[in-house]
Amino acid sequence: MVSAPHRRRAEYVPIAVCLLTAVGLSAVSLLGLLARPTLLRAGFTLVGAVVALVLFVASRGEFPDADGRVPASVVTKVVLALAGGAVVATSLLGSRLLPFAVVLPLGIALAALQIRADPSVPAVLTQLSALFLAGRLGKYLTTGFYFGGTDTFAHVAAVETLVEARYTTAIAHGYDLYPVFHFFVGTVTHLTRLGAYDALVLTGILLFTLVVPLAYLLGASVFGSTRLGLTTALSVLLLEFFSYHALYFYPQALASVLLLVGIYVNSRLLDASDERTYRRLSVFALLLVGTMVVTHHLTYLLFAGVAAAAVPVVLARPSLLPTVSGGRWPTLRYRWLFPGVVGGALLLAYWSYSPSLIVVGIVELSLGVLFDVATVPPARLYTYGVTLPGDSVGRAVQWLSTPTGVYAAGLGSLLLLAAYELLDHLGRYRRGFTLAVTGLGLSALLLPFPIPIPQIERLKFVVTLVAVFPLAVGLRRALSADGRYVAVALLVVASLGGATAFTVLAADDVEGVYTDERREQVSMTDAEFRAIGTTAAFVETYASDDVATDRVTNRAFETADYNATRVLRARPSGLRTGADFVVVRERWTDHLVALGLSLRSSEQNVFTLSEERFAATEARSNVVYATDAVRVYHSPDGFRGLYGENGTAATNATGQ
């Protein structure tokens, strides 16, 4: 029983956090450090702090008796029926918004209610896995050819090439040196006779569904608690990067799953009670790190940063938990560290043999900017015949009510609640302390930033792997709410679970869920994808290397073993290029269009245009090839001022 004075003292911290957040936002406003709309979006921090305070006061960290609960088998049947019904409804309606906006919060609330009682582990894991699988299948059924950040095009082409050629050197982009992903998906393609795209996406969906029970094993092993294992599994459904990368499946996604397996094996090494078990786990760990090295090396370089962040926590642990036995450095034994040491040595050795162009490029650019040797010109957004809505207070308030705003506030509240729980009951988390505290500190990276940071998604994905631990702690505390307030806790968890599936990242293909602003294209209909394939055949035959187009179209050309090598540039007067042929698409009128051959290209500008400007330009252009979705224009003198002059704005002017 917790004494009243202790309860009051413990409540001072969340109250102080709420006050400091309010004062901080007010100070930023008075000093004019951020624009008013950006500051209002940052208000999710105050909302999250208030929700965390309510949950902390409403809970004591102890769970009620399980008397009178509905049998787990009955709840499992209900959740499976809901999940299956949502997939069927999505297929019939052609939209997943309504079915999953209803089913996911309800199903997650039912699962959370069981975790709060005396849970049946197989039943809860079955329910959580079904909900995760159904949500991802819903997106698969409604997106045609989904390519996310465009890497899917290259990997589909690589898998098709590997299946046909049967040797890795045929794979482009340097992945012949890191071919595990393509071998894995290629094997599925060969065995199932599915197309490369369907095999890739379905493999990602099934593999990330398996992350749910894997997270349970990991949480139960790390924390030594069945309930914390289940809240770790629930965390997988509440973090948007798992939902996103189940369909945007590429080598880093596979490498991240292998990292989770590696963390689990390490936790079992710590608990190995006999030499035979330790040796078996050691052999498996060595095989695993060898596989990881040739899967996606950049993932492990990023995870090295996470490991470095854990070092101060490891060093501070004996002081914070002085009763831990085993000396001052009990967690720094070679017995536990050797898989990471061996993996790091293999990584460095193999990287020296096969240097990565991606990593080299990142290092070169970072050092160039740091020492003022290179500059990165800001990208601009050019609008041709379109008036985009400006950022405003009204749009900022609207953002707070979108799934992305709800997700940010809900995730922030549970992470803060985890911090309060660790402060309130530090000894309870003696096991799992390092991962929980490290994950808590790094989880701030998962919340929205007021300024865009290029390529930070790769780092966020790696941080997500350790964010499950503090989130599991926060969920445990929330679900221990007193009976009078349990509805509040379930509402927070269910709202976060429903919002996760429809954030701007996880539902980037759904128009109108976010706000009314235009975004870059992330999916194509099957007809549009086929049209690009036939266009590639035409320009390869009649235009050769004298073709320019946008980044998405050029990445799609890779699946037809073709690339447009000339650069298309966006300027105030319109698009320009020295190429004689330009490939344009009607979908340009619905989205922001990125240019440049790659992220390292000197041309990083973005444009958008109106249907009227597109139609007017086509009427006076020499169209030498046309489908329902794609056109090819020809001009022997190149192109200047294509789509005409219009206003310009910074690429982040349309807001978060």
C-alpha positions in Angstrom: 0.0 0.0 0.0 1.4 3.4 -1.0 1.2 6.1 1.7 -0.7 9.3 1.0 2.4 11.5 1.6 4.4 9.5 -0.8 1.7 9.7 -3.4 1.6 13.5 -3.0 5.4 13.7 -3.4 5.3 11.5 -6.5 2.7 13.7 -8.1 4.8 16.8 -7.8 7.0 15.6 -10.8 4.2 15.3 -13.4 2.6 18.5 -12.2 6.0 20.3 -12.5 6.4 18.9 -16.0 3.0 20.3 -17.1 3.9 23.7 -15.6 7.3 23.8 -17.2 5.9 22.8 -20.6 3.3 25.5 -20.4 5.9 28.1 -19.3 8.3 26.9 -22.0 5.8 27.2 -24.8 4.8 30.7 -23.5 8.4 31.8 -23.4 9.0 30.6 -27.0 5.9 32.5 -28.1 6.9 35.7 -26.3 10.5 35.5 -27.7 9.2 34.8 -31.2 11.5 31.9 -31.7 8.9 29.9 -33.6 6.0 31.0 -35.9 2.6 30.9 -34.2 1.3 27.9 -36.2 4.4 25.9 -35.5 4.2 26.8 -31.8 0.5 25.6 -31.8 1.5 22.3 -33.3 4.1 21.9 -30.5 1.2 22.1 -28.1 0.9 18.4 -28.4 3.7 18.3 -25.8 1.4 20.1 -23.3 -1.5 17.8 -24.2 0.7 14.8 -23.6 2.0 16.1 -20.3 -1.6 16.7 -19.0 -2.7 13.2 -20.1 0.3 11.6 -18.5 -0.5 13.5 -15.3 -4.1 12.2 -15.3 -3.0 8.6 -16.0 -0.3 8.8 -13.2 -2.8 10.1 -10.6 -5.4 7.5 -11.7 -3.0 4.5 -11.4 -1.0 3.0 -8.6 1.0 0.4 -10.4 -0.9 -2.5 -9.0 -3.4 -4.5 -11.0 -7.0 -5.5 -9.9 -8.2 -9.0 -9.3 -9.3 -10.9 -12.5 -12.7 -12.0 -11.2 -15.7 -11.7 -13.6 -13.6 -11.3 -16.8 -14.9 -12.6 -20.1 -13.2 -15.9 -21.2 -10.2 -15.3 -23.3 -11.4 -17.7 -26.0 -14.6 -15.6 -26.5 -12.7 -12.3 -26.8 -10.3 -13.9 -29.2 -13.1 -15.0 -31.5 -14.6 -11.5 -31.3 -11.3 -9.8 -32.2 -10.6 -12.3 -35.0 -14.1 -11.7 -36.4 -13.6 -7.9 -36.2 -10.2 -8.1 -37.9 -11.4 -10.4 -40.7 -14.5 -8.3 -41.2 -12.5 -5.2 -41.6 -10.3 -6.8 -44.3 -13.5 -7.9 -46.2 -15.1 -4.5 -45.8 -11.9 -2.8 -47.0 -11.9 -5.0 -50.1 -15.6 -4.3 -50.8 -15.4 -0.5 -50.2 -12.0 0.1 -51.7 -11.1 2.1 -48.6 -9.8 1.0 -45.3 -10.5 4.3 -43.5 -13.9 3.5 -42.0 -13.4 -0.2 -41.3 -10.1 0.1 -39.4 -11.0 3.4 -37.8 -13.7 1.4 -36.0 -12.1 -2.0 -35.6 -8.5 -1.1 -34.5 -9.4 1.1 -31.5 -12.1 -1.4 -30.4 -9.8 -4.5 -30.8 -6.8 -2.8 -29.1 -9.1 -1.8 -26.2 -10.3 -5.4 -25.8 -6.7 -6.7 -25.8 -5.6 -4.0 -23.3 -8.4 -4.9 -21.0 -7.3 -8.5 -20.9 -3.7 -7.4 -20.2 -5.0 -5.4 -17.3 -6.6 -8.6 -15.9 -5.0 -12.0 -15.6 -4.1 -12.4 -19.2 -3.9 -15.5 -21.4 -0.7 -15.1 -23.3 -1.6 -17.1 -26.4 -5.0 -15.4 -26.6 -3.7 -11.9 -26.3 -0.9 -12.5 -28.8 -3.3 -14.0 -31.3 -5.5 -10.9 -31.0 -2.7 -8.5 -31.3 -1.2 -10.4 -34.3 -4.6 -10.5 -36.0 -5.1 -6.8 -35.6 -1.6 -5.9 -36.9 -2.0 -8.3 -39.9 -5.4 -7.1 -40.8 -4.4 -3.4 -40.7 -1.5 -4.1 -43.1 -3.6 -6.3 -45.4 -6.1 -3.4 -45.6 -3.3 -1.1 -46.9 -2.1 -3.7 -49.3 -5.6 -4.1 -50.8 -6.1 -0.3 -51.2 -2.8 0.9 -52.6 -2.2 -0.8 -56.0 1.6 -0.6 -56.4 2.8 1.0 -53.2 6.3 2.3 -53.3 6.6 4.6 -50.3 10.0 6.4 -50.4 10.6 4.9 -53.9 13.2 2.3 -52.9 10.6 -0.4 -53.6 11.0 0.1 -57.3 14.7 -0.7 -57.1 14.2 -3.7 -54.9 11.5 -5.1 -57.1 13.8 -4.8 -60.1 16.7 -6.4 -58.2 14.6 -9.4 -57.1 13.3 -9.9 -60.6 16.9 -9.7 -61.9 18.2 -12.1 -59.3 15.4 -14.7 -60.0 16.1 -14.5 -63.7 19.9 -14.3 -63.6 20.5 -16.5 -60.5 23.6 -14.6 -59.4 24.1 -11.6 -57.2 26.4 -9.5 -59.3 23.4 -8.8 -61.6 21.8 -6.7 -58.8 22.4 -3.0 -59.2 23.0 -0.2 -56.6 25.7 -2.1 -54.8 23.3 -4.5 -53.2 25.2 -7.4 -54.8 27.5 -7.0 -51.8 24.5 -7.0 -49.3 22.1 -9.4 -51.0 20.3 -11.1 -48.1 17.1 -9.2 -48.5 16.9 -10.0 -52.2 17.8 -13.7 -51.6 15.0 -13.8 -49.0 12.3 -12.2 -51.1 13.6 -14.0 -54.2 13.1 -17.3 -52.5 9.5 -16.4 -51.6 9.0 -15.3 -55.2 10.4 -18.6 -56.5 8.4 -20.8 -54.1 5.1 -19.0 -54.3 5.2 -18.0 -58.0 4.0 -14.5 -57.0 5.2 -11.4 -58.7 8.2 -9.8 -57.2 6.2 -6.8 -55.9 3.5 -9.0 -54.2 6.1 -11.3 -52.8 8.1 -8.4 -51.4 5.1 -6.7 -49.7 3.4 -9.9 -48.4 6.8 -11.1 -47.0 7.1 -7.7 -45.2 3.6 -8.0 -43.8 4.0 -11.5 -42.5 7.5 -10.9 -41.1 6.4 -7.8 -39.2 3.3 -9.6 -37.9 5.8 -12.1 -36.4 7.4 -9.1 -34.6 4.4 -9.1 -32.3 5.1 -12.5 -30.6 8.8 -11.8 -30.9 8.3 -8.5 -29.0 6.5 -10.5 -26.3 9.4 -12.9 -25.9 11.8 -10.0 -25.9 9.8 -8.1 -23.2 9.2 -11.1 -21.1 12.9 -12.0 -21.2 14.3 -8.5 -20.6 11.8 -7.5 -17.8 11.2 -11.0 -16.4 7.5 -10.3 -16.5 4.7 -11.9 -18.6 2.5 -8.7 -18.4 5.4 -6.5 -19.5 6.0 -8.9 -22.3 2.4 -8.4 -23.5 2.7 -4.6 -23.2 5.9 -4.8 -25.3 3.9 -6.8 -27.9 1.1 -4.2 -27.7 3.8 -1.5 -28.3 4.4 -2.9 -31.8 0.8 -1.9 -32.8 1.3 1.6 -31.3 4.5 2.6 -33.1 4.0 3.9 -36.6 7.3 2.7 -38.0 6.4 -0.9 -37.6 3.1 -0.3 -39.5 4.9 1.7 -42.2 7.8 -0.7 -42.9 5.6 -3.8 -43.0 4.6 -2.5 -46.5 7.6 -0.3 -47.3 9.7 -3.4 -46.8 13.3 -3.0 -47.8 16.7 -4.1 -46.5 16.7 -1.9 -43.4 13.4 -3.3 -42.4 14.7 -6.9 -42.6 17.9 -5.8 -40.8 15.8 -4.3 -38.0 13.9 -7.5 -37.4 17.2 -9.3 -37.2 18.4 -6.8 -34.7 15.4 -7.5 -32.5 16.2 -11.2 -32.8 19.8 -10.4 -31.8 18.6 -8.4 -28.7 16.5 -11.4 -27.7 19.3 -13.8 -28.1 21.5 -11.5 -26.0 18.9 -11.4 -23.2 18.9 -15.2 -23.3 22.7 -15.4 -23.1 22.5 -13.4 -19.9 20.1 -16.0 -18.4 21.8 -19.1 -19.7 21.9 -21.5 -16.8 24.1 -24.2 -18.2 27.1 -24.4 -20.6 25.2 -26.3 -23.2 22.5 -23.7 -23.6 25.1 -20.9 -23.6 27.1 -22.6 -26.4 24.0 -23.2 -28.6 22.9 -19.6 -28.2 26.5 -18.4 -28.9 26.6 -20.4 -32.2 23.3 -19.0 -33.2 24.4 -15.4 -32.3 27.6 -15.8 -34.4 25.6 -17.0 -37.4 23.1 -14.2 -36.9 25.7 -11.4 -36.8 27.3 -12.8 -39.9 24.0 -12.7 -41.7 23.3 -9.2 -40.4 26.5 -7.8 -41.8 25.6 -8.7 -45.4 22.0 -7.6 -45.0 22.1 -3.8 -44.5 25.3 -2.5 -42.9 24.0 1.1 -42.5 21.3 -0.2 -40.0 24.0 -1.5 -37.7 26.1 1.6 -38.0 23.0 3.5 -36.8 22.3 1.0 -34.1 25.9 1.6 -32.9 24.7 5.1 -31.9 21.9 3.6 -29.9 24.4 1.3 -28.2 26.7 4.3 -27.5 23.7 6.0 -25.8 23.2 3.0 -23.6 26.8 3.1 -22.2 26.2 6.0 -19.7 23.1 4.2 -18.5 25.1 1.0 -17.9 27.7 3.0 -16.0 25.1 4.7 -13.9 23.1 1.6 -13.1 25.1 0.3 -10.2 24.7 3.7 -8.4 21.0 3.9 -9.0 20.4 0.2 -8.1 23.2 -0.4 -5.5 21.8 -3.8 -4.4 22.5 -5.4 -7.7 24.9 -8.3 -7.2 27.8 -9.2 -9.4 30.2 -6.3 -8.9 30.3 -2.8 -10.4 30.3 -3.9 -14.0 27.9 -6.9 -14.0 26.4 -6.1 -17.4 29.7 -5.5 -19.1 30.8 -9.1 -19.2 32.4 -10.4 -22.4 30.0 -13.3 -22.0 27.2 -10.9 -23.0 29.1 -8.5 -25.2 30.9 -10.9 -27.5 28.1 -11.1 -30.2 28.3 -7.3 -30.7 32.1 -7.3 -30.6 32.4 -10.0 -33.2 29.6 -8.4 -35.3 31.4 -5.1 -35.2 34.7 -6.6 -36.2 33.0 -8.5 -39.1 31.2 -5.3 -40.2 34.3 -3.2 -40.3 36.3 -6.0 -42.1 33.6 -6.5 -44.7 33.0 -2.8 -45.2 36.7 -2.2 -45.8 36.4 -4.9 -48.5 33.2 -3.5 -50.0 32.8 0.2 -49.1 29.2 1.5 -49.2 28.5 4.3 -51.5 25.6 5.4 -49.3 27.7 5.6 -46.2 30.6 7.2 -48.0 28.2 9.8 -49.4 26.7 10.5 -46.0 30.1 10.9 -44.4 31.5 13.1 -47.2 28.4 15.4 -47.2 28.4 15.6 -43.4 32.1 16.5 -43.2 31.8 18.9 -46.1 29.0 20.8 -44.3 30.8 20.7 -41.0 34.0 22.1 -42.3 32.3 24.5 -44.7 33.8 22.7 -47.7 30.4 21.9 -49.2 27.0 23.6 -48.9 23.5 22.1 -49.2 21.3 24.6 -51.0 17.7 24.7 -49.6 15.2 23.0 -51.8 12.4 25.2 -53.1 8.8 24.4 -53.9 7.5 25.9 -57.2 3.8 26.2 -57.9 2.7 26.4 -61.5 -0.9 27.5 -61.7 -1.7 26.3 -58.1 -2.3 28.4 -55.0 -1.4 26.3 -52.0 -3.0 27.1 -48.6 -0.6 29.0 -46.4 0.3 28.0 -43.0 -2.1 29.4 -40.4 -3.3 29.1 -36.8 -6.4 27.4 -38.1 -4.4 24.7 -39.9 -2.2 24.2 -36.9 -5.3 23.6 -34.7 -6.6 21.2 -37.4 -3.2 19.4 -37.2 -3.7 18.7 -33.5 -6.9 16.8 -34.3 -5.5 14.7 -37.1 -4.2 11.2 -36.5 -0.7 12.5 -36.6 -1.4 15.0 -33.8 -3.3 12.5 -31.8 -0.4 10.0 -32.2 2.2 12.6 -31.1 0.2 13.5 -28.0 -0.7 9.9 -27.1 2.8 8.6 -27.6 4.3 11.5 -25.7 1.9 10.9 -22.8 2.8 7.2 -22.4 6.5 7.9 -22.6 6.2 10.5 -19.9 4.2 8.1 -17.9 7.0 5.5 -18.3 9.4 8.1 -16.9 7.2 8.8 -13.9 6.8 5.0 -13.3 10.5 4.5 -13.4 11.0 7.3 -10.9 8.2 6.0 -8.7 9.1 2.3 -8.8 12.8 2.1 -9.9 13.4 -1.2 -8.1 10.6 -2.9 -10.0 12.5 -2.5 -13.2 15.8 -3.8 -12.1 15.7 -6.1 -15.0 15.4 -4.3 -18.3 16.6 -1.0 -16.7 19.2 -0.3 -19.3 17.0 -0.8 -22.3 14.0 1.0 -20.7 16.0 4.1 -19.8 18.0 4.2 -23.0 14.9 3.8 -25.1 13.2 6.5 -23.1 15.9 9.0 -23.7 16.1 8.3 -27.4 12.3 8.2 -27.9 12.2 12.0 -28.1 13.4 11.5 -31.7 10.1 9.8 -32.5 8.1 12.9 -31.8 7.5 15.7 -34.4 10.2 18.3 -34.8 9.5 21.9 -35.7 11.9 21.7 -38.7 12.4 18.9 -41.2 15.6 16.8 -41.0 16.5 14.9 -44.2 16.8 11.1 -43.9 16.1 11.1 -40.1 13.5 8.4 -40.7 16.3 5.8 -40.9 17.6 6.7 -37.5 14.0 6.9 -36.1 13.4 3.4 -37.3 16.4 2.1 -35.4 15.3 4.0 -32.3 11.9 2.4 -32.5 13.5 -0.9 -31.8 14.4 0.2 -28.2 11.3 2.5 -27.8 9.2 -0.6 -27.3 10.7 -1.0 -23.8 9.8 2.4 -22.2 6.4 2.3 -24.0 5.8 -1.1 -22.5 6.5 0.4 -19.0 4.1 3.3 -19.7 1.4 0.9 -20.9 1.8 -1.2 -17.8 1.3 1.8 -15.6 -1.6 3.1 -17.6 -3.4 -0.2 -17.6 -3.1 -0.4 -13.8 -5.5 2.5 -13.4 -8.1 2.2 -10.7 -11.5 0.8 -11.7 -13.0 4.3 -11.6 -10.5 5.6 -14.2 -9.9 2.5 -16.3 -12.1 3.9 -19.1 -9.7 6.9 -19.4 -6.7 4.6 -19.7 -8.4 2.4 -22.3 -9.5 5.5 -24.2 -5.9 6.8 -24.4 -4.5 3.4 -25.5 -7.3 2.8 -28.0 -7.1 6.3 -29.5 -3.3 5.9 -29.9 -3.8 2.5 -31.5 -6.3 3.8 -34.0 -4.3 6.9 -34.8 -1.1 5.0 -35.5 -2.7 3.3 -38.5 -3.6 6.7 -40.0 -0.7 9.0 -39.3 0.8 10.8 -42.2 3.6 8.1 -42.3 1.5 4.9 -42.0 -1.4 6.2 -44.1 0.6 8.3 -46.6 -1.4 6.9 -49.4 -4.8 8.1 -48.0 -5.9 11.5 -49.2 -7.7 13.8 -46.8 -6.8 12.0 -43.6 -3.9 14.4 -42.8 -4.8 17.9 -44.1 -5.7 19.3 -47.4 -2.1 19.9 -48.5 -0.5 18.1 -51.4 2.1 15.4 -50.7 4.5 13.4 -52.8 3.1 10.3 -54.6 3.6 7.0 -52.8 1.5 4.6 -54.8 0.3 3.9 -58.3 -2.6 2.0 -59.7 -1.8 -1.1 -61.6 -2.7 0.6 -64.9 -0.5 3.5 -64.1 2.4 1.3 -63.3 2.0 -0.7 -66.6 1.8 2.6 -68.5 5.2 3.6 -67.1 6.6 0.2 -68.2 5.4 0.6 -71.8 6.7 4.2 -71.8 10.1 3.0 -70.7 10.2 0.7 -73.7 9.3 3.5 -76.0 11.9 6.0 -74.8 14.6 3.4 -74.6 14.0 2.6 -78.3 13.5 6.1 -79.7 15.2 8.5 -77.2 18.0 6.5 -75.6 19.9 8.7 -73.2 18.2 12.0 -74.2 15.3 11.8 -71.7 14.4 13.7 -68.5 11.6 13.1 -66.0 10.8 13.3 -62.3 12.3 11.2 -59.5 9.3 8.8 -59.0 9.0 8.1 -62.8 12.7 7.5 -63.1 12.6 5.1 -60.1 9.7 3.3 -61.7 11.6 3.0 -65.0 14.1 0.8 -63.0 11.6 -2.0 -63.0 11.8 -2.0 -66.8 15.6 -1.9 -66.7 15.8 1.7 -67.9 16.9 5.0 -66.5 16.5 8.6 -67.8 19.9 10.1 -67.3 19.2 13.8 -68.1 18.2 16.2 -65.3 14.8 18.0 -65.2 15.1 21.3 -63.2 12.4 23.4 -61.6 12.8 27.2 -61.8 10.5 30.2 -61.3 9.9 30.4 -65.1 8.9 26.7 -65.3 10.6 23.3 -65.8 13.7 23.2 -68.0 16.1 20.6 -69.4 18.5 20.2 -72.2 17.0 16.8 -73.1 15.0 16.4 -76.3 12.4 14.2 -74.6 10.5 14.8 -71.4 8.3 12.2 -69.8 5.3 13.7 -67.8 2.5 12.2 -65.9 -1.1 13.3 -65.2 -0.6 12.5 -61.5 1.7 15.5 -61.3 -1.5 17.6 -60.9 -2.4 15.8 -57.7 0.9 15.7 -55.8 4.2 17.4 -55.0 6.8 16.2 -57.6 10.4 15.7 -56.5 13.2 16.1 -59.1 16.8 14.9 -59.2 18.2 11.5 -60.0 18.9 10.8 -56.3 19.0 12.4 -52.9 22.6 13.4 -53.6 21.7 15.1 -56.8 22.3 18.9 -57.2 18.6 19.3 -58.2 16.4 18.8 -55.1 13.6 21.3 -56.0 10.0 20.3 -55.9 7.0 21.5 -57.9 3.3 21.1 -58.3 0.9 22.3 -61.0 -2.7 22.7 -61.8 -4.8 20.6 -64.2 -5.4 23.7 -66.3 -1.7 24.4 -66.7 -1.0 20.8 -67.5 -3.8 20.7 -70.2 -2.7 24.0 -71.7 0.9 22.9 -72.0 0.0 19.6 -73.5 -2.2 21.3 -76.2 0.8 23.2 -77.5 3.5 20.5 -77.0 4.7 17.9 -79.5 3.3 14.7 -77.9 5.1 11.7 -79.5 3.7 9.0 -77.1 0.7 9.0 -74.9 -1.2 6.6 -72.6 -4.0 7.3 -70.1 -1.4 8.4 -67.5 1.9 9.2 -69.2 3.0 11.5 -72.0 6.3 12.0 -73.8 7.0 15.4 -75.2 9.6 16.1 -77.8 11.6 19.3 -78.6 14.9 19.3 -80.6 15.9 22.4 -78.7 15.2 21.2 -75.2 12.6 22.7 -72.9 12.5 26.1 -71.2 9.6 27.4 -69.1 7.5 24.3 -69.3 4.3 25.0 -67.4 5.2 28.7 -67.0 6.1 31.0 -64.2 4.3 31.1 -60.9 5.0 31.7 -57.2 7.7 30.0 -55.1 7.8 29.0 -51.5 10.1 27.0 -49.2 9.5 23.3 -49.2 8.3 23.3 -45.6 5.9 26.2 -46.1 2.9 24.0 -46.2 3.6 22.8 -42.6 4.0 19.6 -40.8 
